[in-house]
Amino acid sequence: MKIKSKEMKIALLGYGKMGQVIERIALERGHEIVLKKDEHNSYDGLSNADVAIDFSIPTAAISNISSCFNANVPVISGTTGWLEHFDEMVSLCNEKNGAFISSSNFSLGVNIFFELNEYLAKMMSKLDSYTVGMEEIHHTQKLDAPSGTAISLAQGVIENSNFTNWTLDNPKENEIHIEAKRIGTVPGTHTVTYNSAVDAIEIKHTAHNREGFALGAVIAAEWIVGKHGVFTMKDVLNLK
């Protein structure tokens, strides 16, 4: 999928494993990296960027995103674990007339999976003989549990059914149980299962590597340049 129309100058906020994959894909698509920000350097060079991509850590995300708005640089954020401050960042984006996309998962396949999950939830909401549960598996270095993707999947079910909450513990009535596993180097596997006494229905997304997350983030960055407002991957992929 190619959205870009010209070469961009990109600031990478967070230069861990994901940042390095994003750098490679961005360079392959003809873009230039003007800043690689980690805990050891400053935001010098951010103002020269056409767009910033934040894949950092929860404690750095607010500073990274705020710095982008203050520098009038659109920002794509794939960092999870900080969303209690999301409304604050939306307000700052609007105040600064900025541009912002935050997603728990930028993979194009996962965003199609989100849509499938919501559609299935609408159909299953009419059948009270089924319970729903979720499993997510990630590498042992992942800091948050459950994953942001699992939370997004749970919210997709909640918004389209009679379920009201999700939990990592034993679920109460109308709660969705999420089982979070940390195994080896698994990039990310998410399963949604509807189970009854007679059968089960399961949908599943398996990431084979980090490429899909990185490619989706770069495509979102290409799409947002020149725009103002708060958007989602539904806007990028024209899924609305």
VMD Tcl script that draws the C-alpha trace (Angstrom):
set ca {
  {0.00 0.00 0.00}
  {1.47 3.35 -1.06}
  {-0.03 6.63 0.12}
  {3.05 8.84 0.01}
  {3.42 11.52 -2.67}
  {6.88 12.86 -1.79}
  {9.89 12.25 0.41}
  {9.37 13.14 4.05}
  {11.71 14.10 6.87}
  {10.87 11.84 9.81}
  {11.74 12.15 13.50}
  {11.90 8.83 15.33}
  {10.93 9.23 18.99}
  {12.16 6.00 20.54}
  {14.94 4.07 18.88}
  {14.52 0.55 20.18}
  {13.79 -2.51 18.08}
  {10.61 -1.03 16.60}
  {12.28 2.30 15.89}
  {15.03 0.54 13.99}
  {12.56 -1.42 11.84}
  {10.61 1.78 11.16}
  {13.84 3.50 10.13}
  {14.65 0.76 7.62}
  {11.17 0.77 6.09}
  {11.06 4.58 5.94}
  {14.41 4.67 4.14}
  {13.24 1.97 1.73}
  {10.22 4.14 0.91}
  {12.44 7.13 0.11}
  {12.20 9.12 3.34}
  {14.90 10.79 5.44}
  {15.43 10.34 9.18}
  {16.30 13.69 10.82}
  {16.16 12.65 14.49}
  {16.58 9.42 16.43}
  {15.46 10.31 19.94}
  {16.16 8.09 22.93}
  {16.94 8.73 26.59}
  {20.48 9.83 25.70}
  {19.75 12.79 23.41}
  {17.51 15.84 23.06}
  {14.75 16.96 20.69}
  {17.24 18.91 18.55}
  {16.16 18.42 14.94}
  {12.48 17.82 15.71}
  {11.44 21.15 14.22}
  {13.03 20.10 10.91}
  {10.75 17.06 10.63}
  {7.63 16.79 8.47}
  {6.26 14.15 10.83}
  {7.28 12.24 13.96}
  {6.76 8.58 14.81}
  {6.70 7.72 18.52}
  {7.45 4.14 19.55}
  {8.99 4.79 22.95}
  {7.95 3.80 26.47}
  {4.91 4.89 28.51}
  {6.90 7.30 30.70}
  {8.31 9.11 27.64}
  {5.20 9.23 25.47}
  {3.61 12.36 26.97}
  {6.80 14.39 26.62}
  {7.35 13.14 23.06}
  {3.82 13.86 21.88}
  {3.65 17.27 23.60}
  {6.98 18.27 22.08}
  {5.64 17.47 18.62}
  {2.54 19.61 19.08}
  {4.65 22.49 20.42}
  {6.97 22.19 17.42}
  {4.03 22.05 14.97}
  {5.00 18.54 13.87}
  {2.31 15.88 13.19}
  {2.83 12.80 15.35}
  {2.04 9.12 15.01}
  {2.17 7.29 18.36}
  {2.28 3.54 18.76}
  {3.35 3.62 22.40}
  {0.86 1.99 24.77}
  {0.41 2.13 28.53}
  {-0.11 5.91 28.80}
  {-3.72 6.31 27.64}
  {-4.99 7.73 30.92}
  {-3.52 10.96 29.49}
  {-5.07 10.55 26.02}
  {-7.76 13.24 26.46}
  {-5.07 15.64 27.68}
  {-3.06 15.04 24.50}
  {-6.16 15.46 22.32}
  {-6.85 18.82 23.98}
  {-3.27 19.94 23.40}
  {-3.44 18.81 19.77}
  {-6.57 20.86 19.20}
  {-5.13 23.86 21.07}
  {-2.01 23.81 18.86}
  {-3.95 22.95 15.67}
  {-1.80 19.85 15.39}
  {-2.25 16.43 13.84}
  {-2.27 13.18 15.79}
  {-2.87 9.47 15.42}
  {-2.52 7.14 18.38}
  {-3.14 3.45 17.89}
  {-2.58 0.34 19.94}
  {-1.51 -1.37 16.72}
  {-0.63 0.11 13.32}
  {-0.52 -3.22 11.48}
  {-2.81 -3.06 8.45}
  {-3.90 -6.64 9.11}
  {-4.70 -5.95 12.75}
  {-6.85 -2.95 11.81}
  {-8.83 -5.17 9.45}
  {-9.03 -7.63 12.38}
  {-10.45 -4.84 14.57}
  {-13.23 -4.31 12.03}
  {-13.95 -8.05 11.81}
  {-14.05 -8.23 15.61}
  {-16.65 -5.46 15.84}
  {-18.78 -6.99 13.10}
  {-18.71 -10.40 14.78}
  {-19.54 -8.85 18.16}
  {-22.68 -7.27 16.70}
  {-23.87 -10.63 15.39}
  {-22.98 -12.55 18.56}
  {-24.72 -10.00 20.80}
  {-28.02 -11.57 19.74}
  {-26.99 -14.99 21.08}
  {-26.93 -15.18 24.85}
  {-25.69 -18.79 24.90}
  {-22.12 -17.68 24.10}
  {-19.45 -16.28 26.36}
  {-16.47 -14.40 24.96}
  {-12.83 -14.55 25.99}
  {-9.53 -13.28 24.61}
  {-5.93 -14.44 24.64}
  {-2.90 -12.35 23.75}
  {0.68 -13.61 23.51}
  {3.73 -11.33 23.31}
  {7.47 -11.43 23.86}
  {8.82 -11.35 27.39}
  {10.15 -7.78 27.02}
  {6.70 -6.26 26.53}
  {6.08 -3.90 29.45}
  {2.29 -3.72 29.63}
  {-0.35 -6.42 30.08}
  {-2.81 -6.87 28.61}
  {-1.57 -5.47 25.34}
  {-3.05 -2.31 23.92}
  {-4.30 -4.38 21.00}
  {-6.17 -6.73 23.35}
  {-7.74 -3.76 25.12}
  {-8.82 -2.33 21.74}
  {-10.36 -5.69 20.82}
  {-12.21 -5.82 24.15}
  {-13.48 -2.26 23.65}
  {-14.68 -3.25 20.19}
  {-16.76 -6.03 21.72}
  {-18.04 -3.85 24.58}
  {-19.21 -1.13 22.19}
  {-21.17 -3.65 20.12}
  {-22.63 -5.99 22.76}
  {-23.94 -6.24 26.31}
  {-20.48 -6.75 27.81}
  {-19.46 -3.86 30.04}
  {-15.84 -4.42 31.06}
  {-12.71 -6.54 30.62}
  {-10.56 -8.16 33.28}
  {-7.38 -10.19 33.71}
  {-8.97 -11.93 36.70}
  {-11.93 -14.27 36.97}
  {-14.68 -12.55 34.99}
  {-17.96 -11.49 36.55}
  {-21.17 -11.45 34.56}
  {-20.85 -9.23 31.47}
  {-17.05 -9.07 31.79}
  {-14.59 -10.23 29.13}
  {-11.67 -12.29 30.36}
  {-8.29 -11.48 28.76}
  {-5.50 -13.98 29.25}
  {-2.11 -12.27 28.78}
  {0.90 -14.50 28.11}
  {4.56 -13.50 27.72}
  {6.52 -16.12 25.78}
  {9.95 -15.92 24.15}
  {10.15 -13.51 21.22}
  {6.53 -13.74 20.01}
  {5.73 -10.48 18.10}
  {2.01 -10.65 18.86}
  {-0.85 -13.13 18.63}
  {-4.45 -12.21 19.49}
  {-7.42 -14.57 19.63}
  {-11.08 -13.81 20.29}
  {-13.22 -16.86 21.12}
  {-16.98 -17.18 21.51}
  {-17.79 -20.39 23.35}
  {-21.03 -22.23 24.06}
  {-21.99 -25.70 25.26}
  {-22.18 -26.96 21.68}
  {-19.47 -25.15 19.73}
  {-16.93 -22.34 19.58}
  {-16.23 -19.55 17.10}
  {-12.70 -18.15 16.97}
  {-10.98 -15.35 15.10}
  {-7.22 -14.92 15.33}
  {-4.46 -12.62 14.15}
  {-0.84 -13.76 14.23}
  {2.02 -11.36 13.55}
  {5.03 -13.11 12.04}
  {7.42 -10.22 12.77}
  {7.55 -6.48 13.52}
  {7.39 -5.49 9.84}
  {3.61 -5.05 9.76}
  {3.56 -2.72 12.76}
  {6.35 -0.60 11.32}
  {4.94 -0.43 7.79}
  {1.54 0.66 9.08}
  {3.11 3.42 11.17}
  {5.06 4.75 8.17}
  {1.92 4.64 6.00}
  {0.03 6.56 8.69}
  {2.85 9.13 8.77}
  {2.66 9.52 4.99}
  {-1.10 10.02 5.21}
  {-1.19 12.60 8.02}
  {1.26 15.17 6.60}
  {-0.63 18.36 5.73}
  {-3.68 17.48 7.85}
  {-4.94 18.89 11.15}
  {-6.93 17.05 13.78}
  {-7.09 13.78 15.67}
  {-7.44 10.71 13.46}
  {-7.46 6.92 13.64}
  {-6.29 4.11 11.40}
  {-9.86 3.89 10.15}
  {-9.27 7.27 8.53}
  {-5.93 6.18 7.07}
  {-7.39 2.99 5.60}
  {-10.74 4.57 4.67}
  {-12.63 2.01 6.77}
  {-15.32 4.39 8.05}
}
mol new
graphics top color blue
foreach p $ca { graphics top sphere $p radius 0.5 }
foreach p [lrange $ca 0 end-1] q [lrange $ca 1 end] { graphics top cylinder $p $q radius 0.2 }
display resetview
